[in-house]
Amino acid sequence: MTKSAGQKPNLPDIALQPETLMVHGGALRSQFMETSEALFLTQGYVYNSPEEAEERFKSEAGGFIYSRYANPTLAMFESRMCLVEGAEAARATASGMAAISGAMLSFLKAGDHVVAARALFGSCLYIVQDLLPKYGIASTIVDGRDIDAWKKAVRPNTKAFFFETPSNPCLDLVDIRAVSDIAHDAGALVVVDNVFATPCHQSPLKHGADIVAYSTTKHIDGQGRCLGGVVLGSEKFIKETFHTFYKHTGIGMSPFNAWVMLKGLETLKLRVDAQAANAARVADALAALNDQGVTRVIYPGRADHPQADLARRQMTGGSTLVAFEIAGGKAGAFRFLNALGIVKLSNNLGDAKSLITHPATTTHQRLKPDDRAALGISDGLVRLSVGLESADDLVADLRQAIKAAAA
């Protein structure tokens, strides 16, 4: 980790709100004093002397060495994410899965054991169930909602707990504080994928988690442009454990993508709050159709969510995602999806555009039918990422598609 010689913004010495930090936090200005953050498209850096180069490589002096290690544009994005998340340090990665796999592999070793919630994104399940065992790291999958299941899964060699909350795609919640207490009693680190909640509506570190990971591809970019990820945690973990893995495996984010993410952060709170408000409207409208082709609606912001009390305790918003089930199984779901006009078919989420996918045949298609059923992923289930369109227009589009599916 390095420091930049650029000028930092002169922010007031007060506790700034997230909206302000997302616009100004972590900025470094060059000698040109640009308004917008500078994009540093460079591989390497010039030293004034061999003595200075030696000092930088020995971490005895500030400054950048190589953009695989660190870059001024990435440093600004990482600093801003730390301020927003309440983390001591962060590293930006090439994708969300680079963040998840790197966070885990950087500190786990052969002989260790991981406990993970079964409600995970398909690629995350691959990391836990297929990749880690190849390196001698065992795993146990539990129902993340069941606190006793986490306790019973602990072994003497348990080193990590891993979960998403809310989960993909059925929006199950995990009690971050309760599970973190169990992990810490066992000497394990807690890794949380916070993508669905976003840093606007949930702060895992404040509830006891040790490491937070994001796919910045989702809400932080929020406009379907770039891939990215970020890992946040203590300065000790990021600098002494993760950074060495990061710089030697080449999983870093590109400077251009980091610049796009900085621009995305400026409007993140506005977008996420508006999308969540739209999602709440959509969820209520869908629930009113429970006898007209919609058989189940799942949204953490509704009182009928099975874990509504937990959602109120650890989330400040209901999420931008809604899951619901269409009558008629796969055929009914496909008729519904084919009838949509405004809402677009895509497995991405967190975009300004409303996007919808059929998890059983896309994000979770590699799971066996029984495993999907255990997660609540029926053939009629769809996952809707609500965007910034008019809520009235979205509801109208969904209603006409539901009607078409039932015809």
ZIQUISUL-V277600 format. One record per backbone hydrogen bond with DSSP energy under -0.5 kcal/mol. NH is the residue of the N-H (numbers start at 1). CO is the residue of the C=O. If there is no record, write none. Layout:
# ZIQUISUL-V277600
nh: [NH;NH]
co: [CO;CO]
This chain:
# ZIQUISUL-V277600
nh: [7;9;11;14;16;20;21;22;23;23;24;25;27;29;33;38;40;41;42;45;53;54;55;56;57;58;59;60;61;63;67;69;70;75;76;77;78;79;80;81;82;83;84;85;86;87;88;89;91;93;94;99;100;101;102;103;104;105;106;107;108;111;112;113;114;115;116;117;118;120;125;126;127;128;129;130;131;132;134;134;135;135;136;137;138;138;140;142;144;146;147;150;151;152;153;154;154;158;159;160;161;162;163;165;166;167;169;171;176;179;180;181;182;183;184;185;186;186;187;188;189;191;191;192;192;193;194;194;198;201;201;202;206;207;207;208;209;210;211;212;213;214;216;216;217;218;221;222;229;230;231;232;233;238;239;240;241;242;243;245;246;247;248;249;250;251;253;258;259;260;261;262;263;264;265;266;267;267;268;268;271;272;273;274;275;276;277;278;279;280;281;282;283;284;285;286;287;288;289;290;292;294;295;295;296;298;301;302;305;308;311;312;313;314;315;316;317;320;322;323;324;325;326;327;329;331;332;333;334;335;336;337;338;339;339;340;340;344;346;346;352;355;356;357;359;361;362;362;364;365;367;372;373;374;375;376;376;377;378;381;382;383;384;384;385;385;386;386;388;394;395;396;397;398;399;400;401;402;403;404;405;406;407;407]
co: [29;27;9;12;14;17;17;18;19;20;20;21;24;7;30;28;38;39;40;65;49;50;51;52;53;54;56;55;55;3;43;66;66;71;72;73;74;75;76;77;78;79;80;81;82;82;233;233;231;229;251;95;96;97;98;99;100;101;102;104;104;136;109;157;138;160;140;162;142;118;121;122;123;124;125;126;126;127;130;131;131;132;133;132;112;136;114;116;142;143;145;146;147;148;149;150;151;155;113;113;189;115;191;193;172;172;167;167;174;175;176;177;178;179;180;181;182;183;184;183;159;161;189;190;211;163;192;213;194;197;198;198;203;203;204;205;204;190;190;232;192;230;214;228;228;215;216;218;93;214;91;212;89;234;235;236;237;237;238;241;242;243;244;245;246;246;92;254;255;256;257;258;259;260;261;262;263;264;264;265;267;268;269;270;271;272;273;274;275;276;277;278;279;280;281;282;283;284;286;287;289;289;293;325;325;323;318;299;302;305;307;308;309;310;311;201;201;196;384;298;382;296;380;293;326;328;328;329;330;331;332;333;334;335;336;336;337;354;344;356;222;385;344;383;357;358;358;359;359;362;364;368;369;370;371;372;373;372;376;378;324;357;322;382;355;383;320;384;352;390;391;392;393;394;395;396;397;398;399;400;401;402;403;404]
